[in-house]
Amino acid sequence: MSVSIIREKIFADKLQQGMYVCELDRPWLETPYPLQGFTIVSDKDINQLQNVCEFVYIDVKRTLENKTNFSAHNETYEFNEKDKRLIHKTEYIDSRPMEAELPNAKDYFAEFSQSTESLIKTLKNGERVDLVKFRASTKQMIDSVIRNPDAVLWLVRLKRSDDYLYLHSLRCSVLAVAFGRQLGLTKVHLNNLAIGAALMDIGKLRLPKTLLSRPGKLSDDEFEMIKDHVRHSLEMITEEGHESKAIIDMVLTHHERMNGKGYPNQLAGNDIPLFGRIAAIVDCYDAISTNRPYAKALAPAEAVKKLYEWKGVDFHPALVEVFIQALGIYPAGSLVELTTGQVGVVMSEYRTRRLRPKIMLVLDKNKCLYDEFPTIDLFKEITAEDGQAINIQQSLEPGSYGIDPSELLLG
């Protein structure tokens, strides 16, 4: 039995927080919105819609449902009062273009990478780590993300290593900071996100390597062993005398799920701390967009679709939307194929036109490697020389066409 949607046409000057926008007065691809359908959660959303549209259509039923969670006078994001004290304190804007930020970001990211690798090695050897020093190593990386997240997101996608735990810690840390930036968290909170995301899986160092690299389905007993990494991580942090509640929350609850079917304590909904809900999304996105022994990596756009499918079940709905806004459909460093047949690596996105990023071309339309890598700005270049429209045809899985961006672009 199909369910009808009751739509109502609303002119842009009449928009309110809590309204669910289901259709615009123009194609979605011509707008900054990566997803077709969203809830208005702030005055910023209203202003952006007013700049783009004369009118929109709202889903009346979903709008009415939202009224219990949204207020026309404050930004709740469906979060509880405790959450609201953390978010929307700082409004970040890109203060430097990606290309200008990249040289500095390389140095800061290299330092942070070395610190993360050293942290993992030290813990693996059962030695005591200097978490104060590690925290200091995150600060310049965070400052770079604040100026323009694309530079560090680009670098972290190009980072090469055979050590999955190290790379996972590194990527999750950067993703968490970019996420927190989108939420408007303070620099203190961004620093806690960076540390917590880097540490949340360190308990896996105490698990058998053969268990972690198992390509097939795990038995119930083996899965129980895997779940125990949360306890190990918490013990290792406690042993180091690290007592930040935000970081402990991330480690303890990053596998809890909104429907209460996560672990270790089957927490549900807002019983899961905000930083734990953030960590869950970051951890999952990085895992499914990375090659693992038992699963091939999804292309970034496919990983985003999966998160969207799981919102409200596994992950906090509004947080999923914020994460997608932070990362975009085609994150910096991801591989894409154009309608012209050319293949390239996304360099940076326009915050207001996320479907038309700037791309460094790697392969021409015949799939031959360019001698020098030209760039194309899809925001400015709409058609090719032959008059063909230029769009992104598809997001590609890492390694497609044998392309290793880290070899091509970082030397």
Secondary structure, DSSP 8 states (H G I E B T S, - for coil): ------EEEEEGGG--TT-EEEEESS-GGGSS-SSS-EE--SHHHHHHHHHH-SEEEEEHHHHHHHTTT-BTTB--TT--HHHHTTSSS------S-HHHHHHHHHHHHHHHHHHHHHHHHHHHTT----HHHHHHHHHHHHHHHHH-HHHHHHHHHH---S-HHHHHHHHHHHHHHHHHHHHT--HHHHHHHHHHHHHTTGGGGGS-HHHHT--S---HHHHHHHHTHHHHHHHHHHHTT---HHHHHHHHHTT--TTS--SSS---GGGS-HHHHHHHHHHHHHHHTS-BTTB----HHHHHHHHHHHBTTTB-HHHHHHHHHHH-SS-TT-EEEETTS-EEEEEEEETTEEEEEEEEEEE-TTS-B-SS--EEETTT--B-TTS-B--EEEE--TTGGG--HHHHHH-
